[in-house]
């Protein structure tokens, strides 16, 4: 991730209820995204094919080969059926580059579209909890995917 990538992600605006995921909806999340010390360490940009246009981002916190991930696609790319391949690319990157063997993630409970993508990729729901973000307490679902064979 570069400064330009981080600024672009910070400017993304999602439609309707998905505005919940706008980077500036939570000041702490925005500060973390814009912190250069996190780029290439925890925050990674995903380019769109040969055009090298920013398509999405991945956030990874690795602990004992378990990667806690967060990811987002550019708003214009959401809802087009790209989620599974984007998630797969993110998981492969985390495994090959960072040594991840299993994964956890948190998703807003209302986001059934993302939950379906995660379940198709082998994640299972392990916890439902309330989290303070975006100025209030919101329901979230924690999901996990166990150890996988190393990519070949």
Secondary structure, DSSP 8 states (H G I E B T S, - for coil): --HHHHHHHHH----GGGGGG-GGGSHHHHHHHT-GGGBTTTEEEEEEGGGTEEEEEEEEEEETTEEEEEEEE-GGGTTSS-HHHHHHHHHHHHHHHH---EEEEEEETT-HHHHHHHHHTT-EEEEEEEEEETTEEEEEEEEEE-------
